[in-house]
């Protein structure tokens, strides 16, 4: 707010009186003001008095105006970017403009200055389960005490086999005990105290031992699946049916399955009408026969499901496909057929007792057969079945009965067992001295 002094007002009054005394036009006294709004229209507040706007305009350019132009003036002074004086306590610590180095750090482990190798077993070695198998190897490096290293050993089938220490010179060994049958990948890992390591592996096979089952002891229910009329005779052999009409029985070994690949099976068989194997005066036409069967299935319940469907009589306790059903199976059979089936569900290829090779649960589809009138004479007969790839050979009492390639044959292994049946006619059906010789090549 502008304040008008008493002296200024007195001078203004005196001036007005002088003008009037000179005979000029009488003027209305000026109105005191503080701001322009205190004046009438067309007036402005100048030095505390309302003055005509034109008078203000006339004096604005002469440099004598008493009212300062209050229009805002644009400040064009460049902005001061100099650092603020720190006297007031402001933090003037310099800003760290260093660029961080983002180059990735190489975390690749250093290459060990030592090596190692497995010396035994070697790739594609083959062993029996009862064989002594020892892992051996050697670490090599200059001026290194290898006795502080760890050697970890694991099998693809058995899992971890342990951790051992080599000697100071780097030699190591580990007996491989209890390896299960199959193809093993043995992984060996050598670890130095600084955690640097190297690995090596070897692939080899373990095959089941040859086994002979003579049935002199009672059957272990955990090892054998027994169905129907099959029993162990006190004489020390298996009896599948007994001498009675319309009988059927089977027995399967659960202790181990046959592996895929080549195999040899030896056994003795006897069929006839007398209770003790050997010469028999009461020779008559009997029936129906029996078979050795190998079913390629994954479990005992699956095996039992097949046996539940198997036909007896001419089906010999294994017929589940062809004219005997629509079950799709992968199986191999060698049958000892003593009854001529004709115009039943199927017709046999010969009226003579015979040894036949069939597949996949179909008793009608004889791939190859061998006639033998002596098959039913109640005597023991030696049988050797050999499967090598697609080649099947059967020895009967030392004679080569069958030696033939079977197109498309690929032996898959599986559960091995025997089945037999009788009908209107009947016989004893006996099995003894079973020996399984699995191939052992990988």
C-alpha positions as CSV (number, residue, x, y, z in Angstrom):
1,X,0.0,0.0,0.0
2,X,1.3,3.5,-0.9
3,X,1.2,6.2,1.9
4,X,0.7,9.9,0.9
5,X,2.6,12.3,3.1
6,X,1.0,15.4,4.8
7,X,3.4,17.7,3.0
8,X,2.4,16.4,-0.4
9,X,-1.2,17.0,0.3
10,X,-0.5,20.6,1.4
11,X,1.4,21.3,-1.7
12,X,-1.4,20.0,-3.8
13,X,-4.0,22.2,-2.1
14,X,-1.8,25.3,-2.5
15,X,-1.3,24.6,-6.1
16,X,-5.0,24.4,-6.7
17,X,-5.5,27.8,-4.9
18,X,-3.0,29.5,-7.1
19,X,-4.6,28.2,-10.3
20,X,-8.0,29.5,-9.2
21,X,-6.5,32.9,-8.4
22,X,-5.2,33.3,-11.9
23,X,-8.7,33.1,-13.3
24,X,-8.4,29.7,-14.9
25,X,-11.2,27.1,-14.9
26,X,-12.0,25.8,-11.6
27,X,-11.0,22.1,-11.2
28,X,-12.6,19.6,-8.9
29,X,-10.3,18.6,-6.1
30,X,-8.4,15.4,-6.8
31,X,-9.5,12.3,-5.0
32,X,-7.1,10.6,-2.8
33,X,-6.4,7.0,-3.6
34,X,-4.3,4.0,-2.8
35,X,-5.0,1.7,-5.8
36,X,-6.6,2.2,-9.2
37,X,-9.9,0.7,-8.0
38,X,-10.3,3.7,-5.6
39,X,-10.6,6.0,-8.7
40,X,-13.4,6.7,-11.2
41,X,-13.5,5.1,-14.6
42,X,-10.8,6.6,-16.9
43,X,-8.5,7.4,-13.9
44,X,-5.5,5.8,-12.4
45,X,-4.1,6.1,-8.9
46,X,-0.8,8.1,-9.3
47,X,1.2,9.3,-6.3
48,X,-1.9,8.9,-4.1
49,X,-4.3,10.9,-6.3
50,X,-6.7,9.8,-8.9
51,X,-5.4,11.1,-12.3
52,X,-6.9,10.9,-15.8
53,X,-5.5,7.9,-17.7
54,X,-4.4,10.2,-20.6
55,X,-2.1,12.1,-18.3
56,X,-0.5,9.0,-17.2
57,X,0.0,8.0,-20.8
58,X,1.6,11.3,-21.7
59,X,4.2,11.0,-19.0
60,X,5.1,7.4,-19.5
61,X,7.6,8.0,-22.2
62,X,9.2,11.3,-20.8
63,X,11.1,9.6,-18.0
64,X,9.4,11.9,-15.5
65,X,6.6,9.6,-14.4
66,X,6.4,9.1,-10.7
67,X,4.7,5.7,-11.0
68,X,7.0,2.7,-11.7
69,X,5.7,0.3,-14.4
70,X,4.9,-2.8,-12.4
71,X,4.5,-5.2,-15.4
72,X,6.5,-8.3,-14.8
73,X,9.8,-8.5,-16.7
74,X,10.9,-11.8,-17.9
75,X,14.1,-12.9,-16.2
76,X,16.5,-14.0,-18.8
77,X,19.4,-14.5,-16.5
78,X,21.0,-17.9,-17.2
79,X,20.3,-20.5,-14.4
80,X,23.2,-20.7,-12.1
81,X,24.3,-24.4,-12.1
82,X,27.3,-23.8,-9.8
83,X,27.5,-26.1,-6.7
84,X,25.7,-24.6,-3.7
85,X,27.9,-23.2,-1.0
86,X,28.1,-25.8,1.7
87,X,28.3,-23.2,4.4
88,X,24.6,-23.9,5.2
89,X,25.4,-27.5,5.9
90,X,24.3,-28.9,2.5
91,X,26.0,-32.3,1.5
92,X,28.4,-31.5,-1.3
93,X,29.9,-35.0,-1.4
94,X,30.9,-35.7,-5.1
95,X,28.6,-38.1,-6.9
96,X,30.4,-41.4,-7.9
97,X,30.1,-41.6,-11.6
98,X,32.2,-44.8,-12.0
99,X,30.6,-47.3,-14.4
100,X,30.2,-50.7,-12.9
101,X,32.1,-53.5,-14.8
102,X,29.4,-56.0,-15.9
103,X,31.7,-58.4,-17.7
104,X,30.6,-62.0,-16.8
105,X,33.0,-63.7,-14.4
106,X,34.3,-67.0,-15.9
107,X,33.2,-69.7,-13.5
108,X,34.4,-72.6,-15.6
109,X,36.2,-75.0,-13.3
110,X,39.9,-75.4,-14.0
111,X,40.8,-78.5,-16.0
112,X,42.3,-81.2,-13.7
113,X,46.0,-81.9,-14.2
114,X,45.4,-85.6,-13.7
115,X,43.6,-88.4,-15.6
116,X,42.1,-91.8,-14.7
117,X,40.9,-94.9,-16.5
118,X,39.0,-98.1,-15.8
119,X,41.2,-101.1,-16.6
120,X,38.6,-103.8,-15.8
121,X,36.0,-104.9,-16.7
122,X,36.1,-103.8,-20.3
123,X,33.2,-103.0,-22.6
124,X,31.0,-105.9,-23.6
125,X,32.5,-108.3,-21.0
126,X,30.0,-111.0,-19.8
127,X,29.9,-112.7,-16.5
128,X,27.7,-115.2,-14.6
129,X,26.1,-114.2,-11.4
130,X,28.4,-116.4,-9.4
131,X,31.6,-115.0,-11.1
132,X,34.0,-112.9,-9.2
133,X,33.9,-109.4,-10.8
134,X,36.4,-106.7,-9.7
135,X,36.5,-103.1,-10.8
136,X,40.1,-101.9,-11.2
137,X,41.5,-98.6,-12.4
138,X,44.4,-96.1,-12.4
139,X,44.8,-92.4,-11.8
140,X,47.7,-90.6,-13.4
141,X,49.4,-87.3,-12.7
142,X,52.7,-85.7,-11.8
143,X,53.7,-85.3,-8.1
144,X,50.1,-86.0,-6.8
145,X,49.3,-88.1,-3.7
146,X,46.1,-89.8,-4.9
147,X,45.3,-91.3,-1.6
148,X,43.3,-88.2,-0.7
149,X,41.0,-88.7,-3.7
150,X,37.5,-90.3,-3.6
151,X,36.3,-92.9,-6.1
152,X,32.5,-93.2,-6.3
153,X,31.1,-96.3,-8.1
154,X,27.5,-96.9,-9.2
155,X,25.6,-99.4,-11.4
156,X,22.7,-98.7,-13.6
157,X,20.9,-101.7,-12.2
158,X,22.2,-102.1,-8.6
159,X,22.6,-98.3,-7.8
160,X,25.5,-97.1,-5.6
161,X,28.2,-99.6,-5.0
162,X,30.3,-97.5,-2.6
163,X,33.1,-94.9,-2.3
164,X,36.7,-96.0,-2.1
165,X,40.2,-94.4,-1.9
166,X,43.0,-95.2,-4.3
167,X,46.6,-95.7,-3.1
168,X,49.1,-92.9,-3.3
169,X,50.2,-94.0,-6.7
170,X,46.6,-93.9,-8.0
171,X,45.7,-97.6,-8.3
172,X,42.2,-98.6,-7.1
173,X,40.0,-101.7,-7.0
174,X,36.6,-102.7,-5.7
175,X,35.0,-106.2,-5.7
176,X,31.5,-106.0,-7.4
177,X,29.4,-108.2,-5.2
178,X,25.7,-109.1,-5.7
179,X,25.3,-107.6,-9.2
180,X,21.9,-108.6,-10.6
181,X,21.5,-110.2,-14.0
182,X,21.3,-107.7,-16.9
183,X,23.3,-105.2,-18.9
184,X,25.1,-102.9,-16.4
185,X,26.5,-99.4,-17.1
186,X,29.2,-99.0,-14.4
187,X,29.8,-95.3,-13.7
188,X,33.0,-94.3,-11.9
189,X,33.7,-90.8,-10.6
190,X,37.1,-89.6,-9.3
191,X,37.0,-86.5,-7.1
192,X,40.1,-84.6,-6.0
193,X,40.3,-82.7,-2.7
194,X,39.9,-79.4,-4.6
195,X,36.5,-80.8,-5.9
196,X,37.8,-81.1,-9.5
197,X,36.6,-84.4,-10.9
198,X,36.6,-86.8,-13.9
199,X,34.2,-89.6,-14.8
200,X,34.4,-92.8,-16.8
201,X,32.1,-95.7,-17.5
202,X,32.0,-99.2,-18.9
203,X,29.2,-101.5,-20.1
204,X,29.1,-105.2,-19.4
205,X,26.6,-108.0,-18.8
206,X,25.8,-110.3,-16.0
207,X,24.0,-113.6,-16.8
208,X,22.1,-116.0,-14.6
209,X,24.0,-119.1,-13.6
210,X,23.1,-122.4,-15.2
211,X,20.6,-124.1,-12.9
212,X,19.3,-127.6,-12.6
213,X,16.0,-128.3,-10.9
214,X,15.5,-131.9,-10.0
215,X,12.3,-131.7,-8.0
216,X,13.7,-133.9,-5.2
217,X,12.5,-131.3,-2.6
218,X,9.1,-129.9,-1.9
219,X,8.0,-127.0,-4.1
220,X,8.5,-123.6,-2.6
221,X,5.3,-121.6,-3.1
222,X,7.3,-118.4,-3.4
223,X,9.2,-119.9,-6.3
224,X,6.5,-121.8,-8.1
225,X,3.0,-121.0,-9.4
226,X,1.0,-124.3,-9.3
227,X,-2.5,-124.7,-10.7
228,X,-5.0,-127.5,-11.2
229,X,-3.9,-131.1,-10.9
230,X,-0.1,-130.6,-11.0
231,X,1.9,-132.1,-8.1
232,X,5.4,-133.1,-7.2
233,X,5.6,-136.9,-7.2
234,X,7.3,-138.5,-4.2
235,X,9.6,-140.2,-6.8
236,X,11.2,-136.8,-7.4
237,X,9.5,-135.4,-10.6
238,X,6.6,-133.3,-11.6
239,X,3.3,-134.9,-12.5
240,X,1.1,-132.5,-14.5
241,X,-2.2,-134.4,-14.7
242,X,-2.3,-137.8,-13.1
243,X,-3.8,-140.9,-14.7
244,X,-7.4,-139.8,-15.0
245,X,-9.8,-138.4,-17.6
246,X,-10.5,-134.7,-18.0
247,X,-7.6,-133.5,-15.9
248,X,-5.5,-130.4,-16.3
249,X,-2.6,-128.8,-14.5
250,X,0.3,-126.3,-14.9
251,X,3.3,-125.1,-13.1
252,X,5.5,-122.0,-13.7
253,X,8.8,-120.9,-12.2
254,X,8.7,-117.5,-10.6
255,X,12.2,-117.4,-9.2
256,X,13.6,-115.9,-12.4
257,X,12.4,-115.1,-15.8
258,X,14.3,-116.1,-19.0
259,X,16.1,-113.2,-20.5
260,X,15.6,-112.1,-24.1
261,X,18.1,-113.7,-26.5
262,X,19.7,-117.1,-27.1
263,X,18.8,-119.9,-24.7
264,X,19.3,-123.6,-24.2
265,X,16.9,-125.7,-22.1
266,X,17.5,-129.3,-21.1
267,X,14.9,-131.6,-19.5
268,X,13.6,-135.1,-19.2
269,X,10.1,-136.1,-20.1
270,X,7.9,-139.2,-19.7
271,X,4.4,-140.0,-20.7
272,X,2.5,-143.3,-20.5
273,X,0.1,-145.4,-18.6
274,X,2.3,-146.8,-15.8
275,X,2.8,-145.0,-12.5
276,X,6.6,-145.4,-12.6
277,X,8.7,-144.2,-15.5
278,X,10.2,-147.2,-17.4
279,X,9.0,-150.2,-19.3
280,X,5.2,-150.5,-19.2
281,X,3.1,-153.5,-20.2
282,X,-0.2,-151.6,-20.2
283,X,0.5,-149.5,-23.2
284,X,-2.6,-148.0,-24.6
285,X,-3.5,-144.9,-26.6
286,X,-3.4,-142.0,-24.2
287,X,-4.1,-138.3,-24.3
288,X,-3.7,-135.5,-24.6
289,X,-0.1,-134.4,-24.1
290,X,1.8,-131.5,-22.5
291,X,3.9,-128.5,-23.4
292,X,6.7,-126.3,-22.2
293,X,5.6,-122.6,-22.5
294,X,7.5,-119.4,-22.2
295,X,5.2,-116.3,-21.8
296,X,6.7,-112.9,-22.4
297,X,4.7,-110.9,-19.8
298,X,5.7,-108.4,-17.2
299,X,4.1,-109.7,-14.1
300,X,2.6,-112.8,-12.4
301,X,-0.9,-111.4,-12.4
302,X,-0.7,-110.9,-16.1
303,X,0.5,-114.5,-16.4
304,X,-2.4,-115.8,-14.3
305,X,-4.8,-113.8,-16.5
306,X,-3.6,-115.8,-19.5
307,X,-3.7,-119.1,-17.8
308,X,-7.3,-118.5,-16.7
309,X,-8.2,-118.5,-20.4
310,X,-6.1,-121.3,-21.6
311,X,-7.9,-124.3,-23.1
312,X,-7.3,-127.9,-22.0
313,X,-7.8,-131.0,-24.1
314,X,-6.3,-130.3,-27.5
315,X,-5.3,-126.9,-26.2
316,X,-2.8,-128.6,-23.9
317,X,-3.3,-125.9,-21.3
318,X,-1.8,-123.1,-23.4
319,X,-4.4,-122.5,-26.2
320,X,-5.6,-118.9,-26.0
321,X,-5.5,-117.7,-29.6
322,X,-6.4,-118.8,-33.1
323,X,-9.3,-121.2,-32.8
324,X,-8.8,-121.2,-29.0
325,X,-9.4,-117.5,-28.4
326,X,-8.6,-114.0,-29.3
327,X,-5.9,-113.2,-26.7
328,X,-2.9,-111.4,-28.2
329,X,0.2,-112.8,-26.6
330,X,4.0,-113.1,-27.2
331,X,5.0,-116.6,-26.3
332,X,7.0,-119.7,-27.4
333,X,5.9,-123.3,-27.0
334,X,7.3,-126.8,-27.6
335,X,4.6,-129.4,-27.2
336,X,4.7,-133.2,-26.8
337,X,1.4,-134.2,-28.3
338,X,0.2,-137.8,-28.0
339,X,-3.3,-137.6,-29.3
340,X,-4.4,-137.0,-32.9
341,X,-6.9,-134.1,-32.9
342,X,-9.0,-134.2,-36.0
343,X,-12.0,-132.0,-36.7
344,X,-12.0,-130.8,-33.2
345,X,-11.1,-127.2,-32.7
346,X,-8.1,-127.9,-34.8
347,X,-6.6,-130.8,-36.7
348,X,-3.0,-131.9,-35.9
349,X,-0.5,-132.0,-38.8
350,X,0.1,-135.8,-38.2
351,X,-1.7,-138.7,-36.6
352,X,1.6,-139.9,-35.0
353,X,2.7,-138.6,-31.5
354,X,4.9,-135.7,-32.2
355,X,7.1,-132.8,-30.9
356,X,5.9,-129.5,-32.3
357,X,7.0,-125.8,-32.2
358,X,4.2,-123.3,-31.9
359,X,4.0,-119.6,-31.0
360,X,1.7,-117.1,-29.4
361,X,-0.8,-119.4,-27.7
362,X,-2.0,-121.1,-30.9
363,X,-1.8,-125.0,-30.7
364,X,-3.0,-125.3,-34.3
365,X,-0.2,-123.3,-35.9
366,X,2.7,-125.8,-36.0
367,X,5.8,-124.0,-37.3
368,X,7.7,-127.3,-37.4
369,X,7.2,-130.8,-36.0
370,X,8.9,-134.1,-35.5
371,X,7.1,-137.5,-35.4
372,X,8.0,-140.0,-32.8
373,X,6.0,-143.1,-32.0
374,X,8.2,-143.8,-28.9
375,X,7.1,-140.6,-27.3
376,X,4.3,-142.3,-25.4
377,X,6.2,-145.4,-24.2
378,X,6.4,-144.4,-20.5
379,X,10.2,-144.1,-20.7
380,X,12.3,-141.1,-19.8
381,X,13.4,-139.1,-22.9
382,X,16.1,-136.5,-23.0
383,X,15.1,-133.2,-24.6
384,X,17.4,-130.3,-25.5
385,X,15.8,-127.1,-26.9
386,X,18.2,-124.5,-28.3
387,X,17.2,-121.1,-29.6
388,X,19.8,-119.0,-31.4
389,X,18.3,-116.0,-33.1
390,X,15.7,-117.4,-35.5
391,X,17.2,-120.9,-35.5
392,X,15.5,-123.6,-33.4
393,X,17.0,-127.0,-32.7
394,X,15.5,-129.9,-30.7
395,X,17.5,-132.9,-29.7
396,X,15.5,-136.0,-28.8
397,X,17.4,-138.8,-27.1
398,X,20.6,-137.6,-28.8
399,X,19.0,-137.3,-32.2
400,X,18.6,-133.9,-34.0
401,X,14.8,-133.9,-34.3
402,X,14.4,-130.3,-35.4
403,X,16.9,-127.9,-36.9
404,X,15.2,-125.0,-38.7
405,X,15.1,-121.3,-39.0
406,X,11.7,-119.9,-38.2
407,X,11.1,-116.6,-40.1
408,X,10.3,-113.7,-37.8
409,X,11.2,-115.5,-34.6
410,X,12.6,-113.2,-31.9
411,X,12.8,-114.9,-28.6
412,X,11.6,-112.4,-25.9
413,X,12.1,-114.6,-22.8
414,X,9.6,-114.5,-20.0
415,X,8.1,-116.9,-17.5
416,X,8.9,-120.6,-18.1
417,X,6.5,-123.4,-17.2
418,X,4.6,-126.5,-18.2
419,X,1.0,-127.4,-18.8
420,X,-0.8,-130.7,-19.7
421,X,-4.3,-132.1,-20.0
422,X,-6.3,-135.3,-20.5
423,X,-9.7,-135.9,-22.1
424,X,-11.6,-139.1,-22.7
425,X,-8.2,-140.8,-22.9
426,X,-5.4,-140.1,-20.5
427,X,-1.8,-140.6,-19.5
428,X,0.7,-139.6,-16.9
429,X,2.7,-136.5,-17.9
430,X,6.1,-136.1,-16.2
431,X,8.9,-133.5,-16.1
432,X,12.3,-133.8,-14.4
433,X,15.9,-132.5,-14.3
434,X,15.1,-129.0,-15.8
435,X,18.3,-127.1,-16.7
436,X,18.3,-123.6,-18.1
437,X,21.5,-122.3,-19.9
438,X,21.1,-118.7,-20.8
439,X,23.3,-117.1,-23.3
440,X,25.8,-114.6,-21.8
441,X,26.9,-112.2,-24.6
442,X,26.3,-108.5,-24.7
